[in-house]
Amino acid sequence: MQLKEGIDFEATLFCGQTFAWKRVEGGFIACIEDNAAFLSGCGNLSWEGPADEAYWARYFDLFRDYPALVSQFSHDDYMARAYSHYPGLRVLNQPIWETLAAFIVSANNNIKRITGILFNLSKELGAQRQIFGHSLFMFPEPCAIVEAGEDALFKLGLGYRAPYLYETAKLVNSGFDLKALPSLGYNAAHKSLLSLKGVGPKVADCILLFSCGYAEALPVDLWVKRVLELLYGLSGTNLSLRAKGREYFGAEAGIVTHFLFHGARMGLFKEQGV
């Protein structure tokens, strides 16, 4: 499958929205659900598993008109700068369980360590897959995490996050319906996620934005907080900043601010103190 030209895979796969992909010679590899995938540097996607082209088109958000979306903010110098540097950045639509688990692990953590913990979890508790000579491991299902137990998670590097992931896996394994989240509506889905261990408002918004199709979900972390305060003059708690950011950027606030988030992380707004 040849993906659309113009997608920036480096920016998209390593901007902090996913921790599943790994750089290899000639491209990138990942195990997404039970699909072992290889993505070449020129955008040719091959995989072993049950997914079809429609699955990957949704995963890479190929149906969204990003230029039209960003053109609504042509008056915004900061948005224009971020988009001009990273026009190929895309917001992925990932599997909900994998995204939920990943962002529970992400609390007070950095990308390198999160990626390492998730790899160890998959290697220890997930099934092995092969593609083009590369060994990959599926992310473990909730039942596998429950069976392994909290102590095993602690030994795999989760630290204080071990009981959070364990208790959440127990709930999902017992019938908490993750698949219902995309159809609940943003407010109800956000409230539902907050009932899970280790899921606060920011983590809930990450899950809703990166796996449930809620383009309005706006995760407010340190970078986004700085962007909203120092570039846009907004102020308040993280919760009030989320509301003000959604009001300012509109129905696709999460997509729009992800360009600003990535730009800030890459140093585009250093002169503004971000």
C-alpha positions in Angstrom: 0.0 0.0 0.0 1.4 3.3 -1.0 0.6 6.1 1.5 -0.1 9.6 0.3 2.9 11.7 -0.6 3.8 14.5 1.8 3.4 12.6 5.1 6.3 13.4 7.4 6.9 10.0 9.0 9.7 11.1 11.3 7.5 13.8 12.8 4.3 11.7 12.9 5.8 8.6 14.4 8.1 10.2 16.9 6.2 13.3 18.2 4.9 11.7 21.3 1.5 10.4 20.2 2.7 6.8 19.6 5.4 4.7 21.1 5.0 1.7 18.9 7.3 2.4 15.9 11.0 1.8 15.7 13.5 3.0 13.1 15.2 0.3 11.0 17.3 0.3 7.9 15.1 1.6 5.1 12.2 2.7 7.2 10.1 1.9 10.3 8.6 -1.2 11.9 5.8 -1.7 14.4 3.3 -4.2 15.7 -0.2 -2.6 15.7 -2.7 -4.8 17.3 -1.9 -8.2 15.6 -0.4 -6.6 12.4 3.3 -6.6 11.9 4.0 -3.6 9.7 7.0 -2.2 7.8 6.8 1.3 6.4 9.5 2.3 4.0 11.0 5.8 3.9 9.2 6.5 0.7 5.8 5.6 2.2 5.2 2.0 1.0 3.4 0.1 3.8 3.6 -3.7 4.0 2.1 -5.8 6.7 1.4 -9.3 8.0 -2.0 -9.6 9.7 -5.7 -9.1 9.3 -5.8 -5.4 8.5 -6.9 -4.1 5.2 -6.1 -0.8 3.4 -9.1 0.9 5.0 -7.6 0.1 8.4 -4.3 1.8 7.6 -6.0 4.8 5.9 -7.9 5.5 9.1 -4.7 4.8 11.2 -2.8 7.4 9.2 -5.8 9.8 9.1 -5.6 9.9 5.3 -9.2 11.2 4.9 -8.6 14.5 6.7 -7.8 17.6 4.6 -5.0 19.1 6.6 -4.2 22.0 4.3 -7.9 23.1 4.5 -7.9 22.7 8.3 -4.8 24.8 8.8 -5.9 27.4 6.3 -8.5 28.5 8.8 -5.6 29.9 10.8 -3.8 31.7 8.0 -3.9 34.8 10.2 -2.1 33.1 13.0 1.7 33.6 12.7 2.5 30.9 15.2 0.3 28.3 13.5 1.7 29.3 10.1 5.2 28.8 11.4 4.5 25.4 12.9 2.7 24.1 9.8 5.3 25.5 7.4 8.0 23.5 9.3 5.9 20.3 9.7 3.2 20.2 6.9 3.4 16.4 6.8 2.6 15.9 10.5 -0.5 13.7 11.0 -2.5 12.8 14.1 -2.9 9.0 14.1 -6.0 6.9 15.0 -4.5 4.1 17.0 -6.0 1.1 18.8 -7.8 2.2 21.9 -6.4 -0.3 24.4 -2.8 0.2 23.3 -3.2 3.9 23.5 -4.8 3.8 26.9 -2.1 1.6 28.3 0.7 3.6 26.7 -0.5 6.9 28.2 -1.0 5.4 31.7 2.7 4.4 31.4 3.5 7.9 30.1 2.7 9.7 33.4 5.8 11.7 34.6 7.9 9.9 32.0 9.9 10.7 28.9 9.5 9.3 25.4 12.6 7.1 25.4 11.7 5.4 28.7 8.0 5.0 27.8 9.1 3.3 24.6 11.4 1.0 26.5 8.8 0.0 29.1 6.2 -0.7 26.4 8.7 -2.8 24.4 9.5 -4.8 27.5 5.8 -5.4 28.3 5.2 -6.6 24.7 8.3 -8.8 24.6 7.4 -10.4 28.0 3.7 -10.7 27.6 2.8 -10.4 23.9 2.9 -12.8 21.0 5.8 -12.6 18.6 5.4 -11.6 14.9 7.9 -11.5 12.0 8.2 -9.2 9.0 11.1 -8.9 6.6 13.4 -10.6 9.1 12.4 -8.3 12.0 11.0 -9.8 15.2 8.1 -7.8 16.7 5.8 -8.3 19.7 2.1 -7.6 20.0 1.1 -5.4 22.8 -0.4 -7.7 25.5 -4.2 -7.9 25.8 -5.7 -6.9 29.1 -6.1 -10.6 30.1 -2.4 -11.1 29.7 -1.6 -8.2 32.0 -4.1 -9.4 34.6 -2.7 -12.9 34.5 0.9 -11.6 34.8 0.0 -9.6 37.9 1.0 -6.3 39.4 4.4 -7.5 40.7 5.4 -8.5 37.2 4.5 -5.0 35.9 6.6 -3.5 38.6 9.6 -5.6 37.6 9.2 -4.6 34.0 9.8 -1.0 35.0 6.4 0.6 35.5 7.1 1.6 39.1 4.2 3.4 40.7 2.2 3.0 37.5 2.1 -0.8 37.8 -1.1 -0.8 39.9 -2.7 1.7 37.6 -2.2 -0.4 34.5 -3.1 -3.6 36.4 -6.4 -2.2 37.8 -7.3 -0.7 34.5 -6.6 -4.0 32.7 -8.8 -5.8 35.2 -11.7 -3.4 34.4 -11.3 -3.7 30.7 -11.0 -7.5 30.9 -14.2 -7.5 33.0 -16.2 -5.6 30.5 -15.4 -1.9 30.5 -16.3 -1.2 26.9 -13.5 0.7 25.2 -15.1 0.3 21.8 -18.0 2.4 22.9 -15.9 5.5 23.6 -15.9 6.9 20.0 -19.7 7.0 19.9 -20.4 8.4 23.4 -19.7 12.0 22.6 -16.6 13.9 23.9 -17.9 14.8 27.3 -19.3 11.4 28.2 -16.2 9.6 26.8 -13.9 11.9 28.8 -15.9 11.3 32.0 -15.9 7.5 31.4 -12.1 7.4 31.0 -11.6 9.3 34.2 -13.1 6.3 36.1 -10.0 4.3 35.2 -7.0 4.1 37.4 -4.1 6.3 36.2 -6.2 8.3 33.8 -6.5 12.0 34.6 -7.8 14.8 32.4 -4.7 15.1 30.2 -4.3 11.3 29.7 -8.0 11.1 28.9 -7.7 13.7 26.2 -4.6 12.0 24.7 -6.7 8.7 24.4 -9.6 10.5 22.9 -7.5 12.5 20.4 -5.1 9.7 19.4 -7.4 6.7 19.3 -11.1 7.7 19.5 -11.4 10.3 16.7 -12.2 13.3 18.9 -10.4 16.0 17.1 -11.6 18.5 19.7 -9.8 16.8 22.6 -7.0 19.0 23.7 -4.4 17.4 26.0 -2.7 20.1 28.1 0.8 19.2 29.2 3.7 21.4 30.0 4.4 22.2 26.3 0.8 23.1 25.4 0.4 25.1 28.6 3.4 27.2 27.6 2.1 27.6 24.1 -1.3 28.8 25.3 0.1 31.1 27.9 3.1 32.6 26.2 2.0 32.6 22.6 -1.8 33.2 23.0 -2.0 35.0 26.3 -4.3 32.6 27.9 -4.1 31.8 31.6 -5.6 29.6 34.3 -5.5 26.0 35.5 -4.8 23.2 33.0 -8.6 22.5 32.9 -9.5 26.1 32.2 -6.7 26.3 29.6 -8.2 23.2 27.9 -11.6 24.9 27.7 -10.1 28.2 26.5 -8.0 26.5 23.9 -10.9 24.5 22.6 -13.0 27.7 22.3 -10.2 29.5 20.5 -9.2 26.7 18.0 -12.6 25.2 17.5 -13.9 21.8 16.6 -10.5 20.4 15.7 -8.5 22.1 18.5 -6.6 18.9 19.3 -5.3 18.5 15.7 -4.4 22.2 15.4 -2.5 22.4 18.7 -0.6 19.2 18.0 1.3 21.2 15.3 2.0 23.9 17.9 3.0 21.2 20.5 5.5 19.6 18.1 6.8 22.9 17.0 7.4 23.9 20.6 9.2 20.7 21.4 11.4 21.2 18.4 12.4 24.7 19.5 10.4 26.8 17.0 9.2 29.3 19.6 12.3 29.7 21.8 12.4 33.4 21.2 9.0 33.6 22.8 10.2 31.7 25.8 8.4 28.5 25.0 
